[in-house]
Amino acid sequence: MGSLLLITTVGSLCSILLITVSSEPKTIMLGASLSSERHQFHFKIAVDKLNERLIRDNSVLKDNVQFNATSILMDGNPIRSALDVCDRLLTERVYTVVASHPNSSNHAPISVSYTCGYYQIPVIGVSARDSAFSDVNVHKMFLRTVPPYSHQADVWVAMLEHLGWKHVVFIYSADEEGRTVLSRFQTLAEPKEIKIDRTIKYLPGEANYTDDLQQIHGLESRVILLSAATDDAEVIFSDAETLGLVAQDFAWIVSERAFAAVNTPVGVLGLQLVNGSDEVKHISDAVDVIYDAFSRLASSVQTLEEPPSSCSDRKTWMGGNKILGELKQTKLQGRTGQLRFTEQGDRLDAMYEIININTSRRHVAVGFYGGLQVSPTQPPPTVIKMDEKPQPLRMSQNITWPGGVTVKPKGLRIKRNITVVTLHEIPFVEVNDMPPDGVCKPLKKDSHSFPCTNYSSDEVKCCSGYCMDMLQKIAEIRDFNFTIHLSRDGLFGSFEKRNNSDLKQWNGMIGELIERKADLIVAPLTINPERAAFIDFTKPFKYQGLNILVKKTQKDSSLASFLQPFQDTLWILVGLSVHVVALVLYLLDRFSPFGRFKLAKSEDTEEDALNLSSAMWFSWGVLLNSGIGEGTPRSFSARVLGMVWAGFAMIIVASYTANLAAFLVLDRPEARISGIDDPRLRNPNENFRYATVKDSAVEMYFKRQVELSTMYRNMEDKNYMNAASAIEAVRKGDLQAFIWDSPRLEYEAANDCDLTTAGDLFGRSGLGIGLRKNSHWTHPVSLAVLELHESGFMEELDNRWILVDSKSQCPEGNSAPATLGLTNMAGVFMMVAGGIVAGVLLIFVEIAYKRHRGLKEKELELARNAADRWRGNIEKRRTLRQTLQKQREEQMRASNALQNKHQEAVTEGNNMPTPPYRRPSLIEATGSNALGPAHFPPPIGQRASPTQYTPTHGGVRSGRTVTWHNPAHNPDFSVI
């Protein structure tokens, strides 16, 4: 029981002791490695004031934290300086260290940063400005109240933008500091379109830099930026004065250390960090930053681990990174200005003073940059607002420039004699031979013509055209002279390998521009990404696209032009309908009870009825709108069909007439292809060839477009060296399509009626003037081009050189309808001529047919007459035989009577003599008028054959021989 009571008592005492200890303020030891005892004293005072501020500000830290200070003098030897940190600072368990520089030199506190960084102890530098401390991989625990030297590039960019200079020469040392300044300047200058014409890198410590500076004379820029150490700057200034680089028209802007040279020339602009050398103020600001950071750590100060106590302590201190993070988040207004830090620990918004050397060689402040200017009479605010921004650049106009002048230099070497390269490309540039008098004559009114050298033939030509007139106008606006020469290889320019090497270079006009053989390219140069990566372009002087030039194609047959309104199928159906309707009309009228066939009983005859021929005539007459006087249908059913057929004919004729006007009056030669999407281009064949110009922007366009890769591969080995040869090939039919810039093709189509453009524009782009990269002429010439656009001068050039005017040699304008000619209507005339010939042939056929039919009818008539006569003769012979029979009977009766009489006479006169008996003749027997002499056959010596008899009519032989078999004409027949 006693033991338990003892244990309880001891536990209570321990709890009371812990509570007592925890209620005591925690000591935050701040260390410093400074350059002098005076700075140590000021550091001690600044830390002591923090405890007073805790009470004055009623900070939450006043009961929990107490700041204390310890400091050492920084040794010039880095090793001894590191040992001092281990032996004299870490043993005091410092939470942060403020570092300056050795008293004997300006060497950076690298050893302090390395040592403290190894043990995760934050270091705040108050004088180190080397760019190496921005590397967080090496100096990961380093923070500084002064900006690095590389941040002077921010001021330089602001000054260049304020002064309006866009081209500079950058001189820097071949060390890490120089490379860092250059890199930051390039990063900041690019968005501002500030170009570096030349970077000159020099080796520090040299005794002469004349060779490095000599090249500045050949550059266009006259603004020189110098980043150098003080010793190197003295040599550079001396050599620059010798070379005349600090004379009038030059401008020098130098870094802080370079401006400190004893021989800085008159007119140089330099920078000086405000309070940059006031170490006391920077120590005070460093202590304020620490105070601000620990104020934000108030809730966790008591839980911070103790920092390492010696360099032999291997335990990683985790509190250092937490303190460093809060230090970087600090934003306040200190004694040196506004305090903010980057993630690398570099100070932002530092304030610089811009100093100028006047003619009295005195330093004169002409401007400020950055930060909020601190008033010397009023204390700065402890904390600044989060959205408060640094003040912009403020510069005076009273600046002395190199040469002692007060007028701001233009910053560029004004070159008034410009070398221009161009090439032959109608209508933009036309190249003609020089006249004998040696003076180039303008080709058109208000145009210009200039001498241009052809180096390939060592001849001087005359250049005129759209681009030459534009060049003359720009030269007047920008006040420069120019000389013109033609491209040495006649190419626009392409990026390709030269001399079988792997190195690619530009050829053509672009190559000459890059190689400084020319200052401007004034030609129809297409603006594209490939070229813009190596040269500069002005604003486009003409917007254009790509088009396709083809040869016009005529209709295959103009004789059948009048048949074009209807297709062949429709013509066949119309012709078939005519005959079908005619047949139905005939049938309806033929079988209708009210038709002409049924009514033809009294006065009408069969010929008056509607026959098939009349129905055909009616059907064609209605269709061709001709008058019909006869042969119309009589029945109601046939007439209804006739009315329907008339309506059909009206629609067909009206449609034909309208389409005939469209096909003949508006008929024009058509292009062979419809545009860039034509299947003959997308799916090429051997019979259809198309191409462009080799190494041109058009070829680059097809090479760049994935969907046009097939066309590019097909054209690659067919491309021509220039546009003129390709256009001539289109005229001759060797090339079916030529793809090129639309202005040139429109010009050719307007001046050659056999050529035309096909389809719509594609691959739209602009034509611009080419200049060297970062040329100072780019902006002035671009403004001149825009001015020409606004004044309407470019439109005048279009009308003068490209567009079609009223004097075009083509007989027809593109917008006017074509006039009908013999070639269009020859088929109709041929049809009429064919009808005439057909009519003549048919009349001969009719005559021949009628003659043949007349002979047949005559033969039939003769046969009928002969048959009638033969029947008459037969009848007459029958009558004759009857008559003869009667005569014979009478003779027999007479003979019998005579015999009877004779017998009677004999009987009566028995003894009388009897005369001899004679046969009576036919005449005697019948009488002389019984039969005409023609009815008796001729004598035996004169009669015809027994079976032939030639009848006569009125004593005239008929010419017909009738064969008959009458026994009465038999010579052997005799009447007994």
Rosetta blueprint (number, residue, H / E / L):
1 M L
2 G H
3 S H
4 L H
5 L H
6 L H
7 I H
8 T H
9 T H
10 V H
11 G H
12 S H
13 L H
14 C H
15 S H
16 I H
17 L H
18 L H
19 I H
20 T H
21 V H
22 S H
23 S L
24 E L
25 P L
26 K E
27 T E
28 I E
29 M E
30 L E
31 G E
32 A E
33 S E
34 L E
35 S L
36 S L
37 E H
38 R H
39 H H
40 Q H
41 F H
42 H H
43 F H
44 K H
45 I H
46 A H
47 V H
48 D H
49 K H
50 L H
51 N H
52 E H
53 R H
54 L H
55 I H
56 R H
57 D L
58 N L
59 S L
60 V L
61 L L
62 K L
63 D L
64 N L
65 V E
66 Q E
67 F E
68 N E
69 A E
70 T E
71 S E
72 I E
73 L E
74 M L
75 D L
76 G L
77 N L
78 P H
79 I H
80 R H
81 S H
82 A H
83 L H
84 D H
85 V H
86 C H
87 D H
88 R H
89 L H
90 L H
91 T H
92 E H
93 R L
94 V E
95 Y E
96 T E
97 V E
98 V E
99 A E
100 S L
101 H L
102 P L
103 N L
104 S L
105 S L
106 N L
107 H L
108 A L
109 P L
110 I H
111 S H
112 V H
113 S H
114 Y H
115 T H
116 C H
117 G H
118 Y H
119 Y L
120 Q L
121 I L
122 P L
123 V E
124 I E
125 G E
126 V L
127 S L
128 A L
129 R L
130 D L
131 S H
132 A H
133 F H
134 S H
135 D L
136 V L
137 N L
138 V L
139 H L
140 K L
141 M L
142 F E
143 L E
144 R E
145 T L
146 V L
147 P L
148 P L
149 Y H
150 S H
151 H H
152 Q H
153 A H
154 D H
155 V H
156 W H
157 V H
158 A H
159 M H
160 L H
161 E H
162 H H
163 L H
164 G L
165 W L
166 K L
167 H E
168 V E
169 V E
170 F E
171 I E
172 Y E
173 S E
174 A L
175 D L
176 E H
177 E H
178 G H
179 R H
180 T H
181 V H
182 L H
183 S H
184 R H
185 F H
186 Q H
187 T H
188 L H
189 A H
190 E H
191 P H
192 K H
193 E L
194 I L
195 K E
196 I E
197 D E
198 R E
199 T E
200 I E
201 K E
202 Y E
203 L L
204 P L
205 G L
206 E L
207 A L
208 N L
209 Y L
210 T H
211 D H
212 D H
213 L H
214 Q H
215 Q H
216 I H
217 H H
218 G H
219 L L
220 E L
221 S E
222 R L
223 V E
224 I E
225 L E
226 L E
227 S E
228 A L
229 A L
230 T H
231 D H
232 D H
233 A H
234 E H
235 V H
236 I H
237 F H
238 S H
239 D H
240 A H
241 E H
242 T H
243 L H
244 G L
245 L L
246 V L
247 A L
248 Q L
249 D L
250 F L
251 A E
252 W E
253 I E
254 V E
255 S L
256 E H
257 R H
258 A H
259 F H
260 A L
261 A L
262 V L
263 N L
264 T L
265 P L
266 V L
267 G L
268 V L
269 L E
270 G E
271 L E
272 Q E
273 L E
274 V L
275 N L
276 G L
277 S L
278 D L
279 E H
280 V H
281 K H
282 H H
283 I H
284 S H
285 D H
286 A H
287 V H
288 D H
289 V H
290 I H
291 Y H
292 D H
293 A H
294 F H
295 S H
296 R H
297 L L
298 A H
299 S H
300 S H
301 V L
302 Q L
303 T L
304 L L
305 E L
306 E L
307 P L
308 P L
309 S L
310 S L
311 C L
312 S L
313 D L
314 R L
315 K L
316 T L
317 W L
318 M L
319 G H
320 G H
321 N H
322 K H
323 I H
324 L H
325 G H
326 E H
327 L H
328 K H
329 Q L
330 T L
331 K L
332 L E
333 Q E
334 G E
335 R L
336 T L
337 G E
338 Q E
339 L E
340 R E
341 F E
342 T L
343 E L
344 Q L
345 G L
346 D L
347 R E
348 L E
349 D L
350 A L
351 M L
352 Y E
353 E E
354 I E
355 I E
356 N E
357 I E
358 N L
359 T L
360 S L
361 R L
362 R L
363 H E
364 V E
365 A E
366 V E
367 G E
368 F E
369 Y E
370 G L
371 G L
372 L L
373 Q L
374 V L
375 S L
376 P L
377 T L
378 Q L
379 P L
380 P L
381 P L
382 T L
383 V L
384 I L
385 K L
386 M L
387 D L
388 E L
389 K L
390 P L
391 Q L
392 P L
393 L L
394 R E
395 M E
396 S L
397 Q L
398 N L
399 I L
400 T L
401 W E
402 P L
403 G L
404 G L
405 V E
406 T L
407 V L
408 K L
409 P L
410 K L
411 G L
412 L E
413 R L
414 I L
415 K L
416 R L
417 N E
418 I E
419 T E
420 V E
421 V E
422 T E
423 L L
424 H L
425 E E
426 I L
427 P L
428 F L
429 V E
430 E E
431 V E
432 N E
433 D E
434 M L
435 P L
436 P L
437 D L
438 G L
439 V L
440 C L
441 K L
442 P L
443 L L
444 K L
445 K L
446 D L
447 S L
448 H L
449 S E
450 F E
451 P E
452 C E
453 T E
454 N E
455 Y L
456 S L
457 S L
458 D L
459 E E
460 V E
461 K E
462 C E
463 C E
464 S E
465 G L
466 Y H
467 C H
468 M H
469 D H
470 M H
471 L H
472 Q H
473 K H
474 I H
475 A H
476 E H
477 I H
478 R H
479 D L
480 F L
481 N E
482 F E
483 T E
484 I E
485 H E
486 L E
487 S L
488 R L
489 D L
490 G L
491 L L
492 F L
493 G L
494 S L
495 F E
496 E E
497 K E
498 R L
499 N L
500 N L
501 S L
502 D L
503 L L
504 K E
505 Q E
506 W E
507 N L
508 G H
509 M H
510 I H
511 G H
512 E H
513 L H
514 I H
515 E L
516 R L
517 K L
518 A L
519 D L
520 L E
521 I E
522 V E
523 A E
524 P E
525 L E
526 T E
527 I L
528 N L
529 P H
530 E H
531 R H
532 A H
533 A L
534 F L
535 I E
536 D E
537 F E
538 T L
539 K L
540 P L
541 F L
542 K E
543 Y E
544 Q E
545 G E
546 L E
547 N E
548 I E
549 L E
550 V E
551 K E
552 K L
553 T E
554 Q L
555 K L
556 D L
557 S L
558 S L
559 L L
560 A L
561 S H
562 F H
563 L H
564 Q L
565 P L
566 F L
567 Q L
568 D H
569 T H
570 L H
571 W H
572 I H
573 L H
574 V H
575 G H
576 L H
577 S H
578 V H
579 H H
580 V H
581 V H
582 A H
583 L H
584 V H
585 L H
586 Y H
587 L H
588 L H
589 D H
590 R H
591 F H
592 S L
593 P L
594 F L
595 G L
596 R H
597 F H
598 K H
599 L H
600 A L
601 K L
602 S L
603 E L
604 D L
605 T L
606 E H
607 E H
608 D H
609 A L
610 L L
611 N L
612 L H
613 S H
614 S H
615 A H
616 M H
617 W H
618 F H
619 S H
620 W H
621 G H
622 V H
623 L H
624 L L
625 N L
626 S L
627 G L
628 I L
629 G L
630 E L
631 G L
632 T L
633 P L
634 R L
635 S L
636 F H
637 S H
638 A H
639 R H
640 V H
641 L H
642 G H
643 M H
644 V H
645 W H
646 A H
647 G H
648 F H
649 A H
650 M H
651 I H
652 I H
653 V H
654 A H
655 S H
656 Y H
657 T H
658 A H
659 N H
660 L H
661 A H
662 A H
663 F H
664 L H
665 V H
666 L L
667 D L
668 R L
669 P L
670 E E
671 A L
672 R L
673 I L
674 S L
675 G L
676 I L
677 D L
678 D L
679 P H
680 R H
681 L H
682 R H
683 N L
684 P L
685 N L
686 E L
687 N L
688 F L
689 R L
690 Y E
691 A E
692 T L
693 V E
694 K L
695 D L
696 S L
697 A H
698 V H
699 E H
700 M H
701 Y H
702 F H
703 K H
704 R H
705 Q L
706 V H
707 E H
708 L H
709 S H
710 T H
711 M H
712 Y H
713 R H
714 N H
715 M H
716 E L
717 D L
718 K L
719 N L
720 Y E
721 M L
722 N L
723 A H
724 A H
725 S H
726 A H
727 I H
728 E H
729 A H
730 V H
731 R H
732 K H
733 G L
734 D L
735 L L
736 Q L
737 A E
738 F E
739 I E
740 W E
741 D E
742 S H
743 P H
744 R H
745 L H
746 E H
747 Y H
748 E H
749 A H
750 A H
751 N H
752 D L
753 C L
754 D L
755 L E
756 T E
757 T E
758 A E
759 G E
760 D E
761 L E
762 F E
763 G E
764 R E
765 S E
766 G E
767 L E
768 G E
769 I E
770 G E
771 L E
772 R E
773 K L
774 N L
775 S L
776 H L
777 W L
778 T H
779 H H
780 P H
781 V H
782 S H
783 L H
784 A H
785 V H
786 L H
787 E H
788 L H
789 H H
790 E H
791 S H
792 G L
793 F H
794 M H
795 E H
796 E H
797 L H
798 D H
799 N H
800 R H
801 W H
802 I H
803 L L
804 V L
805 D L
806 S L
807 K L
808 S L
809 Q L
810 C L
811 P L
812 E L
813 G L
814 N L
815 S L
816 A L
817 P L
818 A L
819 T L
820 L L
821 G L
822 L H
823 T H
824 N H
825 M H
826 A H
827 G H
828 V H
829 F H
830 M H
831 M H
832 V H
833 A H
834 G H
835 G H
836 I H
837 V H
838 A H
839 G H
840 V H
841 L H
842 L H
843 I H
844 F H
845 V H
846 E H
847 I H
848 A H
849 Y H
850 K H
851 R H
852 H H
853 R H
854 G H
855 L H
856 K H
857 E H
858 K H
859 E H
860 L H
861 E H
862 L H
863 A H
864 R H
865 N H
866 A H
867 A H
868 D H
869 R H
870 W H
871 R H
872 G H
873 N H
874 I H
875 E H
876 K H
877 R H
878 R H
879 T H
880 L H
881 R H
882 Q H
883 T H
884 L H
885 Q H
886 K H
887 Q H
888 R H
889 E H
890 E H
891 Q H
892 M H
893 R H
894 A H
895 S H
896 N H
897 A H
898 L H
899 Q H
900 N H
901 K H
902 H H
903 Q H
904 E H
905 A H
906 V H
907 T H
908 E H
909 G L
910 N L
911 N L
912 M L
913 P L
914 T L
915 P L
916 P L
917 Y L
918 R L
919 R L
920 P L
921 S L
922 L H
923 I H
924 E H
925 A H
926 T H
927 G L
928 S L
929 N L
930 A L
931 L L
932 G L
933 P H
934 A H
935 H H
936 F L
937 P L
938 P L
939 P L
940 I L
941 G L
942 Q L
943 R L
944 A L
945 S L
946 P L
947 T L
948 Q E
949 Y E
950 T L
951 P L
952 T E
953 H E
954 G L
955 G L
956 V E
957 R E
958 S L
959 G L
960 R L
961 T L
962 V E
963 T E
964 W L
965 H L
966 N L
967 P H
968 A H
969 H H
970 N L
971 P L
972 D L
973 F L
974 S L
975 V L
976 I L
